[in-house]
Amino acid sequence: MSTAANAGFSLMANLPALQVVVPMVAAPICTFLRFRNGPWAFALLVSAATFWISANLLMQVLGGGVISYEMGGWAPPFGIEYRVDTINAFVLLIVSGISLIALPYALRSVEREVPRDKHHLFYAAWLLCLCGMLGITITGDAFNIFVFLEISSLSTYMLLASGRDPRALTAAFQYLVLGTLGATFILIGVGLLYIMTGTLNIVDLAERLGPVSDTTSVRAAAAFLTVGIALKFALFPAHFWLPNGYAYSPSAVGVFLSATATKVSIYVLLRFQFTVFGDIPAFAELDFATLLLPFAVVAFLVGSTVAIFQTDLKRLLAWSSIAQIGYMVAGIGLGGVDGLTAGIVHLFNHAITKAALFMAAGAIFLRVGSMHIDRLAGIGKTMPFTTLAFVLSGLSLIGVPTTVGFISKWYLILAALQHGATGYAIAALVLASSLLAVIYVWRVVEVAYFREPAANHAVTEAPLSMLLPLWALTIGCFYFGLETGYSVDIARAAAQSLLGVTP
């Protein structure tokens, strides 16, 4: 299905453009809203609009095929194209959905952790970050990916550093350094591809790369892109920015970024590896996705192991995220329909699981004022609903049956078992990593339920505005673990589309 922008405005026909334009225009407007809760309410309204748009785009794609939107009426490849297929429609829904559900939670959290005179700037940066991630996902132009990547990155630096904790400034600077390095690699890769093909349109790139695919320039472009994107989604050993970034930023920022930012970068990896380079015979031997597989295995083992020894709850969850990124990349590296299905469905499953866990951590921080695990003694009694949600979401992180985490690991193990002895070893390591997750989740359970709270430590349950989104995501961890007709079916359709396999 092809949709082009024309002189007459039709809302439904222009949804691809509105997906990016709405938050882009809203961000500067938000800076003028300086009355109490005004920026928050406006950001919530904008997020609801972007979610409605992404849901409609996904339904259109599932019902009618690929959407090609010509920006300004210029036909691709000469003009910029927004191209929506199953995989990026799914990611659009994840990003906009997490923003929508995180903002009600953010109201009380941001009031506590961000200076009041900075709220309008905080929510403006949130909308810019949302705009950047949606733009990265929907654009069909390689250079536009870099542009939107910079928009999301610059706003992310501000979000990370916006809290009262001075350590957040160092964390933001670390991310700035590694993020800039990754963006530079991506720009070099895109530039080399443009030099060799004369086009920036992703579909056109795939068609023109064939005759020049054996050149050193194209191979170097693929290497620069792969390494640059891996830096962006914090694949081990380029993960150093992530633990501090998630631990010291405002709680709402940890919720938003842990569930979206790395997922968008992994989508970009999928787009280049399978849409641009996937059908080129010369790249069959130089399979960068497979080359990333050892790093992915090390990531989920090291991430899970280091998480066990953390004394800060947010850092524990951040190291767990490094492990979960390893699972996603392992699915991509294993390849095949099952491997890609595992990687893609885990984009969704990890988003709702980790958002719920960071929400629980932020609610605890609101009441306790500390993330040190030893300071959380007895919160199972003083904050029963928050703690129970953390435990149930932790079961999903472990991969207990009936949870979304189990679905991801099931497909990952199925994919691994198709690779002989090496696959059996990877499957065993996935199970070992899950056992490590039991240990670090149990550490929190033991402190919360089996230690008495301090006598002088008066703690009350989290406010309803935080509990409702927390429990919505917690229930989602089980609902989508039992009813897989939405997430798994969409992920499988996306995997088959990327691989060119007929359903």
ABEGO torsion letter per residue (X at the ends): XBBBBBABBBAAAAAAAAAAAAAAAAAAAAAABABBGAAAAAAAAAAAAAAAAAAAAAAAAAAAEBBBBBBGGBBOAABBBBBBBAAAAAAAAAAAAAAAAAAAAAAAAAAAABBAAAAAAAAAAAAAAAAAAAAAAABABAAAAAAAAAAAAAAAAAAAAABABAAAAAAAAAAAAAAAAAAAAAAAAAAAAAAAAGBABAAAAAAAAAAAAABAAAAAAAAAAAAAAAAAAGBOAAAAAAAAAAAABBAAAAAAAAAAAAAAAAAAAAAAAAAAAAABAAAAABBAAAAAAAAAAAAAAAAAAAAAABABAAAAAAAAAAAAAAAAAAAAAAEEAAAAAAAAAAAAAAAAAAAAAAAAAAAAAAAAGBABAAAABGAAAABAAAAAAAAAAAAAAAGBBGBAAAAAAAAAAAAAAAAEAAAAAAAAAAAAAAAAAAAAAAAAAAAAAABBBBAABBBBBBBAAAAAAAAAAAAAAAAAAABAAAAAAAAAAAAAAAAGBBX
